[in-house]
Amino acid sequence: MGRKRTPEEYEKTVSYRLRQWLDGSRDPFLGRVEMKPQELFVEPQELRDRREEDLERIHARAYDMHSNTRLQKFHHFYQAFSVLFCLILVLTLLTAVSWLPTVGASERPVNNEVAARYIEKGLQETGSVNIVTGMILDYRAFDTLGESHVLFAATCTVLILLREDKKRGRAREDASDRLYEPKNDLILQTAARMLVPPIIIFGIYVILCGHLGPGGGFSGGAVIGAGLILYLCAFGFAKTERFFTAKTYRVMSFGALACYSLSKCYSFYTGANEIESVIPLGTPGAILSSGLIFVLNICVGVVVAGTMYTFYCMFRKGGY
């Protein structure tokens, strides 16, 4: 067993210097390598003027229509090709129009059996008193599902393009909240307290009764979205985000789209395999009728209302 070394002796050992290097407390090359901070580069005025002259000379030579033969040929070709393309397009459209059936002909698409099927058997097959709602959410429900997903994808795109950095956004949140509106507008807030509840209730009524009369998920969702925007303009983000946040929108949109997809997948599967659906159509004219149309209207209304409100939030301050 060796003797215990003093601190002065230990500081001269290799193990001590290695430990300092690993801890970052001492650089073994410090003082042995010539090092100096890099100076800020300032371009001389003469070099800057020469560079700008070269750029102007290159630009003038590249876009010189009088002496640049290649550019002249391309310009003439571009003009000729544009005229030729327009002529071909006009001739194609005129040819397509000439093949259309004459006005009032029986073979016109407006007089085919599809529209007649919607009108004659729409109530019997869908249970919806509103023929338009039965067509959109039953006969063409797959197209409506795509439209709802388009709205959701558009919202995601706007979120990606307009979102702000969280650190910078937090510092400017109070300023951007009421940048163009008064902090407390008594007239606007009073009107919002009186109008927002009836607007939202009317939007819910339009959604729930879309299969009985004019309305549905798209129009009712737009009404509810307008009510949320009015409340936001009157009271700001602080109060609105107590009950409607970005997380709330994501959960509601995902739940509505998932419910719509699962519901219609069931209908598509039973219809494609000639299996009788166990979901009753109910009594036409009753609130709980028309099979899955009642549920699908609610799903579409949730997606539309959330999309309208989220678009407004993003274009107003970003970072939502």
C-alpha positions, -999 to +999 in steps of 0.1 A: +000+000+000+016+033-011+017+064+009-009+091+006+000+119-018-003+155-009-026+178-030+003+194-046+017+161-058-017+149-069-022+180-091+010+170-111-003+135-120-018+124-153-050+112-137-057+146-122-052+164-156-074+137-172-102+143-147-100+181-152-103+176-190-133+153-186-150+177-162-143+206-186-126+226-160-093+228-179-084+227-215-049+210-221-044+230-253-053+264-238-024+287-241-006+265-265-026+271-297-028+305-314-064+315-311-082+348-317-119+358-321-131+361-356-136+396-367-168+408-383-165+408-421-172+441-437-173+441-475-153+470-489-173+496-509-152+491-540-158+453-540-195+458-534-198+483-563-180+458-586-202+429-576-234+450-582-220+460-617-213+424-625-249+414-615-263+442-636-242+432-666-252+395-662-289+404-659-287+428-689-270+401-710-293+373-700-325+393-707-313+413-737-340+408-763-321+426-790-288+406-791-297+374-772-309+351-801-318+322-777-341+344-757-357+358-788-364+322-801-379+312-767-401+343-766-414+336-801-420+299-793-438+309-761-461+332-779-469+307-806-474+278-781-497+300-760-519+308-790-519+271-801-528+259-766-557+284-764-571+273-798-569+236-789-586+243-756-614+263-772-619+236-799-620+209-772-646+227-752-668+235-782-666+199-793-677+187-759-705+212-758-717+201-792-721+165-779-744+176-751-781+167-755-805+194-765-826+213-741-856+192-729-842+159-743-851+128-723-815+116-722-803+147-703-787+139-669-813+160-651-840+136-664-824+103-656-836+077-631-813+088-603-831+121-596-864+103-599-853+077-574-843+104-549-877+120-552-900+090-554-883+066-529-862+089-508-886+090-478-892+052-480-855+043-482-839+069-459-867+079-436-858+116-440-885+141-447-859+164-461-850+149-495-817+169-497-805+157-463-814+121-473-795+124-505-764+140-489-762+118-458-775+085-472-772+081-510-741+103-512-728+098-476-694+087-488-689+120-506-700+139-475-674+119-455-647+131-479-659+167-476-657+165-438-622+151-440-613+179-464-624+205-438-603+187-412-572+186-435-576+223-443-576+231-406-545+211-400-528+229-429-537+263-416-524+253-381-491+243-397-487+274-418-499+300-393-488+287-359-464+308-339-435+297-318-448+290-282-420+310-265-426+341-287-464+336-288-468+336-250-450+369-247-473+385-273-505+367-263-520+396-243-511+422-270-525+402-299-556+392-280-571+427-283-549+443-310-577+456-331-607+456-306-612+476-274-603+457-242-638+459-228-665+470-252-696+473-231-720+474-261-704+444-278-703+423-246-739+431-237-750+422-272-730+390-271-745+380-237-780+384-253-773+369-287-748+341-283-771+317-263-800+320-289-775+316-318-760+284-304-794+270-295-807+278-330-776+261-345-783+230-324-819+231-335-809+233-372-786+203-368-810+181-349-839+189-373-819+186-405-838+155-415-872+171-409-868+204-427-842+229-442-809+227-423-785+200-413-749+196-401-733+221-425-757+250-419-761+243-382-724+240-377-719+273-394-744+290-371-727+276-340-693+286-353-706+322-358-718+322-322-684+311-309-667+338-330-690+365-317-683+354-281-646+355-288-647+390-302-666+402-272-647+385-244-613+375-258-594+342-258-589+341-220-626+335-213-634+315-245-606+290-239-621+281-205-645+258-224-631+256-260-594+251-265-573+236-293-573+202-274-611+204-273-613+209-310-590+181-318-609+156-296-643+167-310-632+166-346-615+132-343-645+118-324-670+132-349-650+119-380-645+085-363-681+082-355-691+092-390-666+067-406-677+038-384-714+045-389-712+046-427-688+017-429-715-003-413-740+009-438-717+003-467-709-032-456-745-042-451-757-026-483-729-041-504-735-076-491-773-073-492-776-076-454-805-060-438-795-032-414-807-035-378-809+003-374-846+013-378-856+042-399-883+052-374-914+071-380-910+099-407-914+133-392-903+122-357-871+137-342-856+102-337-860+089-372-842+085-405-817+059-391-781+071-390-788+105-407-796+120-373-762+109-359-744+119-390-758+154-389-744+159-354-710+147-366-709+171-395-721+200-374-693+194-348-667+194-375-680+225-393-684+245-361-649+237-349-633+244-383-649+278-386-639+288-351-603+275-355-599+293-388-608+326-372-585+320-342-555+312-365-560+342-388-565+364-358-535+356-337-519+323-347-505+298-322-540+284-314 
